[in-house]
Structures are given as structure tokens and as C-alpha cells.
Amino acid sequence: MGTMRRLLAMALLPLLLVAGCSDPGSGLDRAESTGVLTVGVVANPPLAVPEDSGEVSGPAAEAVGDYAESIGAHPSWQVGELDALAAAVDRGEVDVIIGADGGAKGVTPTSSSGDAGAVLVGEQETPLKESIDAWLAQRD
């Protein structure tokens, strides 16, 4: 009987590991624990301007950088097209998107951040959205 339990446990272990690693809805926890907020950037001057140095400038980049600092993190920039970045949000590879003029499938805007535009988060990212919205409300 002990052998059957061990075999069953060995068979289920990979499934449990995959389930534990595929939780895209933990962006806020991930950013707070790792100190990195992964930011998807849609190039949209002057709102979000990717620089040759790998940094991003503009009011959207400044706002999300300030937010990241408020949760003890720093931004890691990922420049790309909106649809590809939205898919990366869905996979849990990107936490937020800046620079987009509109929405995309799977992402929703946070509160308006004035001249910085909207920050897009995954539809399942309620804690991250609420955290950003609260931070924006304090900032105004």
C-alpha cells in the first residue's frame, strides 16, 4: 500500500507544481516579494518613451516608477505591442502596462492617472488594481 501512495504522490507532484507556478493573479504579491514590478511599455511619446539605455521616460513611466517605489519595488521595463503585452499579463509575465491609448483583451484600466494616462492590469488582478487605484487617489 505504501508503494501505491508514493507512486500516486509522484504522479501528482508535477501537476501541483504547475498549478502553483501558473497563478497570473498574484502581481502585487510578486512585486512586493521580489522588489520588481514588471511593466509592459507601449511606445507612445510623450506619455511613455523607451530610451536606448533600456530606461523609459515620460509621465506614465514616472508615475508607475513612483507607484513601484511605494510598494518597495522598482520597474523592470518590457517594451512591446499592446496585444503581445496583454497576453504576457495573462501569463503572469508582465504586471502592468503603460502607454496604451486603449484597452485590449484580458486587461482593464486602473483609475485615470491624469497626464500619465491609464495603467492597464490583468482582469484577474483585483489586488493590484485596488492598490494602484488607492495610490493614485492619495497622489491627487
C-alpha positions in Angstrom: 0.0 0.0 0.0 2.9 2.4 0.8 4.3 1.9 -2.8 0.9 2.9 -4.3 0.8 6.1 -2.2 4.3 7.0 -3.3 3.5 6.4 -6.9 0.4 8.5 -6.7 2.2 11.3 -4.9 5.0 11.2 -7.6 2.3 11.4 -10.3 0.5 14.3 -8.8 3.6 16.4 -7.8 4.2 17.8 -11.3 0.5 18.8 -11.6 0.7 20.6 -8.2 3.9 22.4 -9.2 2.5 23.6 -12.5 -0.7 24.8 -10.7 1.4 26.7 -8.2 3.5 28.3 -10.8 0.8 29.3 -13.2 -1.0 31.8 -11.0 -1.0 35.0 -13.1 -3.3 36.8 -10.5 -0.5 37.5 -8.0 1.2 40.5 -9.5 1.1 42.6 -6.3 2.4 39.8 -4.1 5.1 39.0 -6.7 6.2 42.7 -6.9 6.2 43.1 -3.2 8.2 39.9 -2.5 10.7 40.2 -5.4 11.1 44.0 -5.4 10.4 44.1 -9.1 7.2 45.4 -10.9 7.3 44.2 -14.5 6.0 47.0 -16.6 4.9 46.5 -20.2 5.5 49.6 -22.2 3.7 50.6 -25.4 5.9 53.3 -27.0 3.6 56.4 -27.0 5.6 59.7 -26.9 5.5 61.8 -24.9 3.5 59.6 -22.5 5.9 56.6 -22.5 9.2 56.9 -24.3 11.6 53.9 -24.4 15.2 55.1 -24.3 18.2 53.4 -26.0 19.6 52.9 -22.4 16.8 50.5 -21.6 15.0 53.0 -19.4 11.7 54.6 -20.1 10.8 58.3 -19.7 7.6 60.3 -19.8 4.8 60.9 -17.3 3.5 57.3 -17.5 6.9 55.9 -16.7 7.4 58.4 -13.8 4.0 57.6 -12.3 4.4 53.8 -12.4 8.0 54.2 -11.1 6.7 56.2 -8.2 4.0 53.5 -7.6 6.6 50.7 -7.7 8.7 52.6 -5.1 5.6 52.9 -2.8 5.3 49.1 -2.6 9.1 48.6 -2.2 9.8 47.7 -5.8 11.4 49.1 -8.9 10.1 48.8 -12.5 11.5 46.4 -15.0 10.6 47.6 -18.5 9.3 45.3 -21.3 8.7 47.2 -24.5 6.2 45.8 -27.0 2.9 45.9 -28.8 -0.3 46.1 -26.7 -1.7 42.7 -27.7 1.5 40.9 -27.0 1.9 42.7 -23.7 -1.7 41.9 -22.8 -1.0 38.2 -23.5 2.1 38.5 -21.3 -0.1 39.9 -18.5 -2.4 37.0 -18.9 0.5 34.6 -18.5 1.8 36.4 -15.4 5.0 37.6 -17.1 4.0 41.3 -17.0 2.3 43.0 -14.1 1.1 46.3 -15.6 1.0 48.1 -19.0 1.6 51.8 -19.6 1.5 53.9 -22.7 -1.6 52.3 -24.4 -4.3 54.6 -25.7 -6.9 51.9 -25.3 -7.6 48.5 -23.8 -7.0 45.0 -25.0 -8.4 41.6 -24.3 -7.7 40.5 -20.8 -6.6 43.8 -19.3 -8.6 46.6 -17.6 -7.6 50.2 -16.8 -7.0 51.5 -13.3 -8.3 54.9 -12.3 -7.2 57.7 -14.6 -3.8 59.0 -13.6 -4.1 62.4 -15.3 -1.4 63.3 -17.7 0.2 59.8 -17.2 -2.7 58.0 -18.8 -4.2 54.8 -17.6 -2.3 51.9 -16.2 -3.6 48.6 -17.5 -3.7 45.5 -15.3 -4.9 41.9 -15.8 -8.7 41.5 -15.3 -7.9 38.9 -12.6 -5.5 41.3 -10.8 -8.0 42.9 -8.4 -5.5 43.4 -5.5 -3.0 45.1 -7.8 -5.7 47.3 -9.4 -7.1 48.3 -6.0 -3.5 49.1 -4.8 -2.8 51.3 -7.8 -6.2 53.0 -7.5 -5.7 53.7 -3.8 -2.2 55.1 -4.5 -3.5 57.3 -7.4 -6.3 58.6 -5.1 -3.7 59.6 -2.5 -1.5 61.2 -5.1 -4.2 63.5 -6.5 
